[in-house]
Amino acid sequence: MRAIWNGAVSFGLVNVPVRLYAATSNHDIRFHQVHEVDGGRIRQKRTCSVCGEEVAYSEIAKGYETDDGQLIMLDDDDLASLPTASGHEIDVVQFVPADEVDALLLDKSYYLEPESKALKPYSLLREALRETDRMALVKVALRQRETLALLRVRGETIVLQTMLWPDEVREADFPVLEGDVELRPQEKAMAQSLVDSLSGDFEIDQFEDEYRKAVGELIEYKREHGGKRPAPQPAAEDDADDMTDLLTALRRSVEAAGGKAADTSSSSSKADAEEAPTEDAPAAEDEKPARKTASKKSTASSSGTKKSSTRRKKADEETDEKESRTA
C-alpha cells in the first residue's frame, strides 16, 4: 500500500506521527461505453449548451445556481481566497462511547500506521481506546477540507473513519410507521424462532459478491467461445403459495432455515422409539394376528396337558386300587 497522507495524532500534549492508507478498495467490474457496430470507444465531448462549441478544459469555470435561478461563477482566484485547512494534524476533540455513534454518520475508512519512533504512544492510545470501549472524535484536514472523523481499534491497528456532517444525514419521515399494529404473541414467538434459526457468529469471509462472480464467468465464457452467450438456465419453479397469513409465512421460513431438518431428526428418533416396543406398549396392527394365533396355541397346549394329567392320575388310582385288592 502507498501512504496518501502524513501527519500526527494529537491528544493532550502527546503527538503520534502516523501515515494514512486507504483501508478499502472497490472491486466492481467496470465497463466501457463502446460502439456496438465496431467496438470503438465512445468519447465524451465537453460542449457549451449556449453556443454549441466544444470547450477546452482550461476554459471551464465553476458555477453555482441559486434557488431563484441565478448563476454565480467562481474562478480559481475566488477559490484561493477561501480559508482552507492544510494542517497535518489529527486533533482529538473528545473520547465518546462506541455505542453512541450512529453508523449512518460513518463514511470512508483509513488505516493509521505509526512511525517506528511512535510505536509506544500509538500502542498506548490503541489500548486506551480498547479498554475503555471508546472512540476518539477528531478533526482532520484531508484534500484541503476539514472533516470530522473517528479513531477506533481494529485488531492491532487504529482506523480513522471519516464522518458525514449532521445536516448530510436525512431524517426518516414515513407517516405509515405511525399507524397502530397489533402483533400477536404467536407471531412474536415465531419471529424469535426464525431469528434463532438464522443466528450465528459474524464471519464476513464466508460471503462473496455473487453478481461480480457471475459477470466474470460470463466474460470468460464469451472470450473462450468467440463471443457466444451460454445457454440460459431454466428458471427454478416457485411452488410457494400466496401466503397472506404472517404466522404461516414465519413458520415456513423457520422450516426453510433449518427447523425442518430438526423436525425430521426428531421425528426419526420418535419413529425409532416406536419401532422398539416396550412391555407396556400395545402391539402393532400387523402383529396382532400372530399374537392371537400364538395365544390360541398356548391355550390348546395347556388344555391338552391338563387332560393328559387327569388321565394319568385316574390310571394311577385304578392301579393302586387293584394292588390293594390283591393284597
C-alpha positions as CSV (number, residue, x, y, z in Angstrom):
1,M,0.0,0.0,0.0
2,R,1.0,3.6,-0.6
3,A,0.5,6.3,2.0
4,I,-1.8,9.1,0.9
5,W,-1.2,11.4,3.8
6,N,1.4,12.1,6.6
7,G,0.6,13.7,9.8
8,A,0.3,13.2,13.6
9,V,-2.4,12.2,16.0
10,S,-2.6,14.8,18.8
11,F,-4.3,14.1,22.1
12,G,-3.3,16.3,25.1
13,L,0.4,17.0,24.9
14,V,1.1,13.7,23.1
15,N,1.8,13.6,19.4
16,V,1.9,10.3,17.4
17,P,3.4,10.7,13.9
18,V,1.4,8.5,11.5
19,R,0.9,7.7,7.8
20,L,-2.6,7.3,6.3
21,Y,-3.6,4.5,4.0
22,A,-6.9,3.7,2.2
23,A,-8.4,0.8,4.1
24,T,-10.9,-0.2,1.3
25,S,-10.9,-0.6,-2.5
26,N,-13.7,-1.1,-5.0
27,H,-13.6,-4.4,-6.9
28,D,-16.6,-3.8,-9.1
29,I,-16.2,-4.8,-12.8
30,R,-16.2,-1.6,-14.8
31,F,-17.4,-1.4,-18.4
32,H,-16.5,1.0,-21.2
33,Q,-19.1,2.6,-23.4
34,V,-18.4,1.3,-26.9
35,H,-19.9,1.5,-30.4
36,E,-22.0,-1.7,-30.9
37,V,-21.1,-1.9,-34.6
38,D,-17.3,-1.9,-34.4
39,G,-16.4,-1.8,-30.7
40,G,-14.9,1.7,-30.8
41,R,-14.7,3.6,-27.5
42,I,-17.2,6.4,-27.0
43,R,-15.6,9.7,-26.1
44,Q,-17.5,12.4,-24.3
45,K,-17.0,15.9,-25.6
46,R,-17.5,19.0,-23.4
47,T,-19.8,21.3,-25.3
48,C,-21.5,24.6,-24.3
49,S,-25.3,24.4,-24.1
50,V,-25.5,28.1,-25.3
51,C,-23.1,28.3,-28.3
52,G,-22.8,24.6,-29.0
53,E,-19.0,24.8,-29.3
54,E,-16.6,22.3,-27.8
55,V,-14.9,23.8,-24.7
56,A,-11.3,23.2,-23.7
57,Y,-10.8,22.1,-20.0
58,S,-8.8,25.3,-19.4
59,E,-11.8,27.4,-20.2
60,I,-14.2,25.7,-17.8
61,A,-15.1,27.6,-14.6
62,K,-17.2,26.6,-11.6
63,G,-20.7,27.9,-11.3
64,Y,-23.4,27.7,-8.6
65,E,-27.1,28.1,-9.5
66,T,-29.1,29.8,-6.7
67,D,-32.7,28.9,-5.8
68,D,-34.0,31.7,-7.9
69,G,-32.0,30.5,-11.0
70,Q,-29.2,33.0,-10.9
71,L,-25.8,31.6,-11.9
72,I,-22.8,32.6,-9.7
73,M,-19.4,31.9,-11.3
74,L,-16.3,31.1,-9.2
75,D,-12.8,31.0,-10.7
76,D,-9.5,29.8,-9.3
77,D,-8.7,33.1,-7.7
78,D,-12.1,33.1,-5.9
79,L,-11.5,29.7,-4.5
80,A,-7.9,30.6,-3.5
81,S,-9.3,33.4,-1.3
82,L,-11.2,30.9,0.9
83,P,-9.8,29.7,4.2
84,T,-8.5,26.2,3.6
85,A,-7.4,23.6,6.1
86,S,-3.9,22.4,5.2
87,G,-2.6,21.2,8.5
88,H,-1.2,17.7,9.1
89,E,-2.7,17.1,12.5
90,I,-5.4,14.7,13.6
91,D,-6.7,16.6,16.6
92,V,-8.6,14.6,19.2
93,V,-11.7,16.6,20.4
94,Q,-13.1,14.1,22.8
95,F,-13.5,10.4,23.6
96,V,-17.0,9.1,23.1
97,P,-18.7,5.8,24.0
98,A,-18.6,3.4,21.0
99,D,-22.3,2.5,21.2
100,E,-23.3,6.2,20.9
101,V,-22.0,6.6,17.3
102,D,-24.7,6.4,14.7
103,A,-23.5,4.1,11.8
104,L,-25.2,6.4,9.3
105,L,-22.6,9.1,10.0
106,L,-19.6,6.9,9.0
107,D,-18.1,7.4,5.6
108,K,-14.6,6.3,4.4
109,S,-12.1,4.2,6.3
110,Y,-8.3,4.6,6.5
111,Y,-5.5,2.7,8.4
112,L,-3.1,4.7,10.6
113,E,0.5,3.3,10.6
114,P,2.8,4.8,13.3
115,E,6.4,5.7,12.5
116,S,8.9,3.4,14.2
117,K,9.7,6.0,16.9
118,A,6.0,6.5,17.7
119,L,5.1,2.8,18.3
120,K,4.8,3.2,22.1
121,P,2.4,6.2,22.2
122,Y,0.5,4.6,19.3
123,S,0.1,1.4,21.3
124,L,-0.8,3.4,24.4
125,L,-3.7,5.2,22.5
126,R,-4.9,1.9,21.0
127,E,-5.1,0.1,24.3
128,A,-6.7,3.1,26.0
129,L,-9.5,3.1,23.3
130,R,-9.9,-0.7,23.6
131,E,-10.0,-1.0,27.4
132,T,-12.4,2.0,27.8
133,D,-14.6,0.9,24.8
134,R,-14.5,4.4,23.4
135,M,-13.7,6.1,20.1
136,A,-11.8,9.3,19.6
137,L,-13.7,12.1,17.9
138,V,-11.2,14.0,15.9
139,K,-10.9,16.8,13.3
140,V,-8.6,16.3,10.3
141,A,-7.9,18.1,7.1
142,L,-8.0,15.9,4.0
143,R,-7.8,17.3,0.5
144,Q,-7.9,20.8,1.9
145,R,-11.2,20.3,3.6
146,E,-11.6,19.8,7.4
147,T,-13.8,16.9,8.4
148,L,-14.9,15.1,11.5
149,A,-13.6,11.6,11.9
150,L,-13.4,8.8,14.5
151,L,-10.4,6.8,15.6
152,R,-11.3,3.2,16.5
153,V,-9.4,0.0,17.0
154,R,-9.4,-2.9,14.6
155,G,-7.2,-5.7,15.7
156,E,-3.8,-4.1,16.4
157,T,-4.4,-1.1,14.1
158,I,-6.1,2.2,14.7
159,V,-8.6,3.1,12.0
160,L,-9.6,6.6,11.0
161,Q,-13.2,6.7,9.8
162,T,-14.3,10.0,8.3
163,M,-17.8,11.1,9.1
164,L,-20.7,13.0,7.4
165,W,-21.8,16.3,8.9
166,P,-25.1,16.1,10.8
167,D,-27.0,18.0,8.1
168,E,-25.9,15.5,5.5
169,V,-27.9,12.7,7.1
170,R,-31.6,12.7,6.1
171,E,-34.3,12.2,8.7
172,A,-36.7,9.3,8.1
173,D,-40.2,10.7,7.7
174,F,-42.7,7.9,7.0
175,P,-46.2,8.5,8.3
176,V,-47.1,4.9,7.7
177,L,-44.9,4.0,10.7
178,E,-47.1,6.0,13.0
179,G,-50.0,3.5,12.4
180,D,-51.1,1.1,15.1
181,V,-50.0,-2.5,14.6
182,E,-51.2,-5.5,16.6
183,L,-48.6,-8.2,17.0
184,R,-49.9,-11.5,18.3
185,P,-47.8,-13.4,20.8
186,Q,-47.6,-16.4,18.4
187,E,-46.2,-14.1,15.7
188,K,-43.6,-12.7,18.1
189,A,-42.6,-16.2,19.2
190,M,-42.3,-17.5,15.7
191,A,-40.3,-14.4,14.6
192,Q,-37.9,-15.0,17.5
193,S,-37.6,-18.7,16.4
194,L,-36.7,-17.5,12.9
195,V,-34.1,-15.2,14.3
196,D,-32.7,-18.0,16.4
197,S,-32.6,-20.4,13.4
198,L,-30.6,-17.9,11.3
199,S,-28.3,-16.8,14.2
200,G,-24.6,-17.3,14.1
201,D,-21.2,-15.6,14.5
202,F,-20.4,-12.8,12.2
203,E,-17.9,-14.2,9.6
204,I,-17.8,-11.9,6.6
205,D,-15.2,-14.2,4.8
206,Q,-17.9,-16.8,4.1
207,F,-19.8,-14.4,1.8
208,E,-18.8,-13.3,-1.7
209,D,-20.2,-11.0,-4.4
210,E,-22.2,-13.5,-6.5
211,Y,-23.1,-10.9,-9.1
212,R,-19.5,-9.9,-9.7
213,K,-18.5,-13.6,-9.9
214,A,-21.3,-14.3,-12.4
215,V,-20.2,-11.3,-14.6
216,G,-16.6,-12.5,-14.5
217,E,-17.7,-16.0,-15.5
218,L,-19.8,-14.7,-18.3
219,I,-17.0,-12.6,-19.7
220,E,-14.6,-15.5,-19.6
221,Y,-17.1,-17.8,-21.3
222,K,-17.7,-15.3,-24.1
223,R,-13.9,-14.9,-24.5
224,E,-13.4,-18.6,-24.9
225,H,-16.3,-19.2,-27.2
226,G,-16.0,-16.4,-29.7
227,G,-18.4,-14.0,-28.1
228,K,-21.2,-16.6,-27.8
229,R,-23.6,-16.5,-24.9
230,P,-24.1,-19.6,-22.7
231,A,-27.4,-21.4,-22.9
232,P,-29.9,-19.9,-20.4
233,Q,-30.5,-21.9,-17.3
234,P,-34.2,-22.9,-16.7
235,A,-35.8,-20.8,-14.0
236,A,-36.5,-22.5,-10.8
237,E,-40.2,-23.1,-10.2
238,D,-41.6,-21.2,-7.3
239,D,-44.2,-23.6,-5.8
240,A,-44.7,-21.3,-2.8
241,D,-48.3,-20.4,-2.1
242,D,-49.6,-16.9,-1.8
243,M,-49.1,-16.7,1.9
244,T,-51.2,-13.9,3.3
245,D,-51.1,-15.2,6.8
246,L,-48.0,-13.8,8.6
247,L,-47.8,-16.7,11.1
248,T,-47.8,-19.3,8.3
249,A,-45.1,-17.4,6.4
250,L,-42.9,-17.3,9.6
251,R,-43.5,-21.0,10.3
252,R,-42.4,-21.9,6.8
253,S,-39.4,-19.6,7.0
254,V,-38.3,-21.4,10.2
255,E,-38.6,-24.7,8.4
256,A,-36.6,-23.5,5.4
257,A,-33.9,-22.1,7.7
258,G,-33.2,-25.4,9.4
259,G,-36.2,-26.1,11.5
260,K,-37.3,-28.8,9.0
261,A,-34.1,-30.7,9.5
262,A,-34.5,-30.6,13.2
263,D,-38.1,-31.7,12.9
264,T,-37.0,-34.6,10.7
265,S,-34.4,-35.7,13.1
266,S,-36.9,-35.5,16.0
267,S,-39.5,-37.5,14.0
268,S,-36.9,-40.1,13.1
269,S,-36.0,-40.6,16.8
270,K,-39.7,-40.9,17.7
271,A,-40.2,-43.5,15.0
272,D,-37.2,-45.5,16.2
273,A,-38.6,-45.4,19.7
274,E,-42.0,-46.6,18.5
275,E,-40.4,-49.4,16.5
276,A,-38.8,-50.8,19.7
277,P,-41.9,-52.0,21.7
278,T,-41.8,-52.0,25.4
279,E,-43.7,-54.4,27.8
280,D,-46.5,-51.9,28.3
281,A,-46.7,-50.8,24.6
282,P,-49.7,-52.0,22.6
283,A,-48.9,-54.3,19.7
284,A,-48.8,-53.0,16.2
285,E,-51.7,-53.9,13.9
286,D,-49.7,-56.4,11.8
287,E,-48.5,-58.2,14.9
288,K,-52.0,-58.8,16.4
289,P,-53.0,-61.9,14.3
290,A,-49.7,-63.6,15.0
291,R,-50.1,-63.0,18.7
292,K,-53.7,-64.2,18.7
293,T,-52.7,-67.4,17.0
294,A,-49.9,-67.9,19.5
295,S,-52.3,-67.3,22.3
296,K,-54.7,-70.0,20.9
297,K,-51.9,-72.5,20.5
298,S,-50.8,-71.8,24.0
299,T,-54.3,-72.3,25.3
300,A,-54.8,-75.6,23.4
301,S,-51.5,-76.8,24.6
302,S,-52.3,-76.0,28.2
303,S,-55.7,-77.8,27.8
304,G,-54.1,-80.9,26.3
305,T,-51.6,-81.0,29.2
306,K,-54.4,-80.8,31.8
307,K,-56.4,-83.7,30.1
308,S,-53.3,-85.9,29.9
309,S,-52.5,-85.2,33.6
310,T,-56.1,-86.2,34.6
311,R,-55.9,-89.5,32.6
312,R,-52.6,-90.4,34.3
313,K,-53.9,-89.6,37.7
314,K,-57.0,-91.8,37.1
315,A,-54.9,-94.7,35.8
316,D,-52.7,-94.5,38.9
317,E,-55.7,-94.5,41.2
318,E,-57.1,-97.7,39.4
319,T,-53.6,-99.4,39.7
320,D,-53.4,-98.6,43.4
321,E,-56.9,-100.0,43.9
322,K,-56.1,-103.3,42.1
323,E,-52.9,-103.7,44.1
324,S,-54.9,-103.1,47.3
325,R,-57.4,-105.9,46.5
326,T,-54.7,-108.3,45.6
327,A,-53.0,-107.7,48.9
